[in-house]
């Protein structure tokens, strides 16, 4: 299993693989997964915005991951990694002020994490492992992620994310339609040192 997701596919379990989106066709597949997953959880009114690629998907440095079933080739999950670049902030920083120690270091926000209804729960774990490997390979120190409900929050805590806000506190996120979210951070260096 390689850590260079830019140049090769990374096999992360026996039946799925994760790759970096490099073509318009793959971007369209990621959009389809987003639309179906968001419609399942939030209703059909939000699925239309999810289907089309937004400008951040093509922003320099942003990476969109696509998870496929190996046997069928069907896209079953996707996630986006938006690193903070010099002089630019993360989208979440429009709604939350990150502590100075975090804001001054290499950091990335994970957004548009979407998994088709009914697929193995391992798909989300495979996507998050790919996020971790990508960030490790690119010297990203901090990950930031938001969750819109307690079930997702439990998943992220199990993966090693820590509550950024007070337990139970949510904040409306400007880049997520002002829907209230829990916010989590992960110190990649601390994970590596364990």
C-alpha positions, -999 to +999 in steps of 0.1 A: +000+000+000+017+032-012+013+066+003+016+084-030-021+087-040-013+112-067+005+086-090-012+054-082-043+038-068-041+027-032-057-006-022-070-001+013-091-032+018-098-064-001-127-052-021-123-014-025-096+010-037-092+048-034-077+071-060-072+108-065-097+122-090-078+133-122-105+134-149-138+151-155-155+117-157-141+108-122-153+142-109-187+135-123-187+101-105-177+118-072-207+142-078-231+113-083-219+097-050-223+130-032-258+136-046-271+102-037-255+102-002-267+137+007-302+130-006-303+099+016-294+118+047-306+154+041-333+150+015-334+155-022-334+193-020-297+193-011-286+167-035-286+190-066-259+212-051-238+182-042-238+167-077-221+195-096-184+201-089-179+234-071-150+257-076-131+244-045-129+209-062-106+224-088-088+249-065-050+244-066-039+220-039-074+206-033-077+168-038-109+149-044-107+112-035-129+085-051-135+050-036-145+022-059-155-014-056-127-034-071-150-061-086-175-038-103-156-005-106-186+013-092-179+045-073-192+041-037-175+069-018-157+102-020-140+128+001-123+162-005-091+174+012-085+212+012-051+221+025-046+257+037-021+274+014+001+304+021-021+333+028-053+313+025-075+298+052-097+268+053-134+272+045-142+263+081-122+293+093-150+315+080-172+302+108-147+291+135-115+308+148-089+281+151-063+285+179-030+302+169-010+270+173-032+252+148-037+281+124+000+287+119+008+251+110+001+230+079-035+220+081-063+206+059-100+204+061-119+172+051-152+180+034-177+164+011-172+130+027-200+109+012-207+072+011-235+055-009-263+042+013-260+004+019-223+000+012-199-015+037-190+008+067-154+001+057-157+025+028-157+055+051-127+041+070-109+034+037-115+070+026-103+084+060-072+061+058-065+076+023-069+111+038-045+103+065-019+088+041-022+118+017-018+143+046+011+123+060+028+123+026+023+160+022+035+170+058+001+182+069+001+185+107-036+191+115-068+178+101-101+196+107-135+180+100-171+188+109-201+165+116-238+174+113-250+148+138-240+128+168-236+095+149-210+110+126-194+126+156-190+092+173-174+079+141-149+107+140-140+104+177-134+066+171-110+076+143-090+097+167-105+132+161-109+154+192-138+178+199-127+213+190-157+230+207-172+222+240-188+188+241-223+190+226-217+225+211-224+230+174-218+260+152-235+269+119-210+266+090-211+292+062-198+267+037-224+241+047-256+260+041-254+274+077-264+239+090-251+235+126-221+211+129-198+197+155-161+205+148-132+182+153-094+183+149-067+157+147-030+163+154-013+141+128+020+144+146+005+131+178-010+102+160+023+093+144+041+096+177+018+071+194 
